[in-house]
Amino acid sequence: MEIASIPITTCSKEHQQIYQEWFNYADADTDGRITGNDATKFFAMSNLSRQDLKQVWAIADSKRQGYLGFKEFIAAMQLVSLAQAGHAVTQDFLNSDVDLSSLKPPVMEGLDALIAKKKRKEKTSEHELNGSSHGPSPSANWFSSKSAKNVPLSSVTSIVDGLKRLYLQKLKPLEVTYRFNDFVSPLLANSDFDAKPMVMLLGQYSTGKTTFIKHLLKSGYPGAHIGPEPTTDRFVVVM
């Protein structure tokens, strides 16, 4: 079962209001989504281990969109609450008979104080604006978020998924039509996008290949040798 199919009614209205306030705080740029950078800072307040938080994100972002909407955020918070209670963070909990409607929000250390501070700051800014003898400058609305067009969440994904979608929609049909895979290289698979990139260094001896790798690693590595080789009989993979 995908996270998006979980009805929001499994969370009580009281808890929805709490999560909405948390969501608004975590959504620093107010674009209606929680990205990885937003989540890193916010989820850390749960004091869960890094591995548990990675698992929470992986389950909540089941569609691999690279962000969490409000429904996915609620699911993530419920998983955090279960993890704090000592349960293992797995997909099975969201598919099990656990009464999610009565599940209390997780404990987020220092969050209430941060939200209160943000509210005071917003109230002070509003008071200063209303108390000013001069009206707001016409240019004040030029960069206002209210005048910006809302971008559909479905069109804003991670870079990897964006590249994958472009390839499937634009390039792959051309490759198939002109049999590019038969004459040049095979069609790309999901693993070609999801795998970590590899860099191959080629060149004559004593041109800086090993020195460059040692500079990146900030240390030496087995098989590192600078100077002419009697023959090119091997290669080194640094992982």
C-alpha positions as CSV (number, residue, x, y, z in Angstrom):
1,M,0.0,0.0,0.0
2,E,1.4,3.4,-0.9
3,I,1.5,6.2,1.6
4,A,-0.7,8.4,-0.6
5,S,-3.5,5.9,-0.4
6,I,-3.6,6.1,3.4
7,P,-6.7,8.3,4.3
8,I,-5.9,11.3,6.3
9,T,-8.9,10.5,8.5
10,T,-6.7,7.9,10.2
11,C,-5.3,10.8,12.1
12,S,-7.6,12.7,14.5
13,K,-8.5,16.3,13.7
14,E,-6.7,17.4,16.8
15,H,-3.5,15.8,15.7
16,Q,-4.0,17.0,12.1
17,Q,-3.9,20.6,13.5
18,I,-0.7,19.8,15.4
19,Y,0.9,18.2,12.3
20,Q,-0.2,21.1,10.1
21,E,1.5,23.6,12.4
22,W,4.7,21.4,12.4
23,F,4.5,21.0,8.6
24,N,4.2,24.8,8.2
25,Y,7.3,25.3,10.3
26,A,9.4,22.6,8.6
27,D,8.4,23.9,5.2
28,A,10.9,26.8,5.3
29,D,10.2,28.1,1.8
30,T,6.4,27.6,2.0
31,D,6.1,25.7,-1.2
32,G,3.9,23.0,0.3
33,R,6.5,20.3,0.5
34,I,9.2,19.0,2.8
35,T,12.4,18.4,1.0
36,G,15.4,16.4,2.2
37,N,17.1,19.5,3.6
38,D,14.0,20.5,5.5
39,A,13.5,17.0,6.9
40,T,17.1,16.6,8.0
41,K,16.8,19.5,10.5
42,F,13.2,18.9,11.5
43,F,13.4,15.1,12.0
44,A,16.6,15.4,14.0
45,M,14.6,16.9,16.9
46,S,13.1,13.4,17.4
47,N,16.5,12.2,18.7
48,L,16.1,9.0,16.7
49,S,19.2,7.3,15.1
50,R,20.2,8.3,11.6
51,Q,19.4,4.9,10.3
52,D,15.8,5.0,11.7
53,L,15.3,8.4,10.2
54,K,16.5,7.2,6.8
55,Q,14.0,4.4,7.0
56,V,11.2,6.8,8.0
57,W,12.0,8.9,4.9
58,A,12.2,5.9,2.6
59,I,8.8,4.6,3.7
60,A,7.1,7.9,3.8
61,D,8.5,8.9,0.3
62,S,7.3,5.6,-1.2
63,K,6.9,7.1,-4.6
64,R,10.4,8.4,-4.5
65,Q,9.3,12.0,-5.3
66,G,12.2,13.5,-3.3
67,Y,9.8,15.4,-1.0
68,L,6.9,14.9,1.4
69,G,3.5,16.4,1.0
70,F,1.2,16.8,4.0
71,K,-0.2,13.3,3.9
72,E,3.3,11.8,3.6
73,F,4.5,14.1,6.5
74,I,1.7,12.7,8.8
75,A,2.8,9.2,7.9
76,A,6.4,10.0,8.7
77,M,5.4,11.5,12.0
78,Q,3.4,8.4,12.9
79,L,6.4,6.3,12.1
80,V,8.6,8.5,14.3
81,S,6.1,8.1,17.1
82,L,6.2,4.3,16.7
83,A,10.0,4.3,16.7
84,Q,10.1,6.3,19.8
85,A,7.9,3.8,21.5
86,G,10.4,1.1,20.7
87,H,8.9,-0.5,17.5
88,A,11.0,-1.3,14.5
89,V,10.5,1.2,11.6
90,T,8.9,-0.9,8.9
91,Q,6.3,-0.6,6.2
92,D,4.2,-3.3,8.0
93,F,3.1,-0.8,10.7
94,L,1.2,1.3,8.1
95,N,-0.4,-1.8,6.7
96,S,-1.2,-3.4,10.1
97,D,-4.2,-3.0,12.4
98,V,-2.4,-0.4,14.5
99,D,-5.0,2.3,15.5
100,L,-3.2,5.3,14.0
101,S,-6.1,7.7,14.9
102,S,-5.2,7.3,18.6
103,L,-1.4,7.4,18.1
104,K,0.0,10.4,19.9
105,P,2.3,12.8,18.0
106,P,6.0,12.1,18.6
107,V,8.2,14.0,21.0
108,M,10.1,16.7,19.1
109,E,12.7,18.2,21.4
110,G,12.7,22.0,21.4
111,L,10.0,22.3,18.6
112,D,7.4,24.1,20.7
113,A,9.9,26.8,21.7
114,L,11.0,27.3,18.0
115,I,7.4,27.6,16.8
116,A,6.6,30.1,19.6
117,K,9.6,32.1,18.6
118,K,8.6,32.1,15.0
119,K,5.1,33.3,15.9
120,R,6.5,36.2,18.0
121,K,8.7,37.2,15.2
122,E,5.9,37.2,12.7
123,K,3.6,39.1,15.1
124,T,6.4,41.8,15.6
125,S,6.9,42.2,11.9
126,E,3.2,42.6,11.3
127,H,2.9,45.1,14.1
128,E,5.8,47.2,12.7
129,L,4.3,47.1,9.2
130,N,0.8,48.2,10.4
131,G,2.3,50.9,12.7
132,S,4.4,52.5,10.0
133,S,3.3,56.0,9.0
134,H,4.1,55.2,5.4
135,G,2.3,52.6,3.4
136,P,4.2,49.7,1.9
137,S,6.2,50.5,-1.1
138,P,4.7,49.4,-4.5
139,S,7.8,47.3,-5.0
140,A,7.0,45.3,-1.8
141,N,4.8,43.0,-3.7
142,W,7.2,42.4,-6.6
143,F,8.9,39.5,-4.7
144,S,5.8,38.5,-2.7
145,S,5.1,34.8,-2.7
146,K,1.4,35.6,-3.1
147,S,2.0,36.9,-6.6
148,A,4.0,33.8,-7.6
149,K,2.3,31.0,-9.6
150,N,1.7,27.8,-7.7
151,V,3.9,25.0,-9.2
152,P,2.2,21.6,-9.2
153,L,4.0,19.3,-6.7
154,S,4.0,16.5,-9.3
155,S,6.3,18.6,-11.6
156,V,8.9,19.2,-8.8
157,T,10.8,16.0,-8.0
158,S,14.3,14.9,-7.3
159,I,17.0,15.5,-10.0
160,V,17.5,11.8,-10.5
161,D,13.8,11.1,-11.0
162,G,13.5,14.2,-13.2
163,L,16.3,12.9,-15.5
164,K,14.8,9.5,-15.5
165,R,11.4,10.8,-16.6
166,L,13.0,13.0,-19.3
167,Y,14.8,10.0,-20.7
168,L,11.7,7.8,-20.7
169,Q,9.5,10.4,-22.3
170,K,11.9,12.1,-24.7
171,L,15.0,10.2,-25.5
172,K,14.1,6.5,-25.2
173,P,11.4,6.6,-27.9
174,L,13.9,8.1,-30.3
175,E,16.5,5.4,-29.4
176,V,13.9,2.6,-30.0
177,T,12.7,4.1,-33.3
178,Y,16.2,4.5,-34.7
179,R,17.5,1.3,-33.1
180,F,20.2,3.2,-31.2
181,N,20.5,0.3,-28.8
182,D,21.4,-2.1,-31.6
183,F,24.3,0.0,-33.0
184,V,25.7,2.1,-30.2
185,S,24.8,1.3,-26.6
186,P,21.9,-0.5,-24.7
187,L,18.9,1.3,-23.5
188,L,19.3,2.8,-20.0
189,A,17.6,1.0,-17.1
190,N,16.6,2.4,-13.7
191,S,19.9,1.2,-12.2
192,D,21.8,3.5,-14.6
193,F,20.1,6.5,-12.9
194,D,19.9,5.3,-9.3
195,A,23.5,3.9,-9.0
196,K,26.3,6.1,-7.7
197,P,28.3,7.7,-10.5
198,M,31.7,6.3,-11.5
199,V,34.7,8.3,-12.8
200,M,37.4,6.7,-14.9
201,L,40.8,8.4,-15.2
202,L,42.9,7.7,-18.3
203,G,46.2,9.1,-19.4
204,Q,49.9,8.7,-19.8
205,Y,52.1,7.9,-16.8
206,S,53.1,10.8,-14.5
207,T,50.3,13.1,-15.7
208,G,48.6,13.5,-12.3
209,K,46.0,10.7,-12.2
210,T,47.2,9.1,-8.9
211,T,48.0,12.5,-7.4
212,F,44.5,13.7,-8.2
213,I,42.9,10.6,-6.6
214,K,45.1,11.0,-3.5
215,H,44.1,14.6,-3.2
216,L,40.4,13.7,-3.2
217,L,40.9,10.9,-0.7
218,K,43.3,13.0,1.4
219,S,45.3,9.8,1.8
220,G,47.1,7.1,-0.2
221,Y,45.5,3.8,-1.2
222,P,46.8,0.2,-2.0
223,G,48.2,0.0,-5.5
224,A,49.1,3.7,-5.8
225,H,52.3,4.1,-7.7
226,I,53.6,7.2,-9.5
227,G,56.0,6.6,-12.3
228,P,56.3,4.6,-15.6
229,E,54.8,1.2,-15.6
230,P,56.4,-1.7,-17.5
231,T,53.0,-2.5,-19.0
232,T,49.3,-1.6,-18.5
233,D,48.3,-4.9,-17.0
234,R,45.7,-3.8,-14.4
235,F,43.5,-1.1,-13.2
236,V,42.5,0.1,-9.7
237,V,39.0,0.7,-8.4
238,V,38.7,3.0,-5.4
239,M,35.3,2.7,-3.6
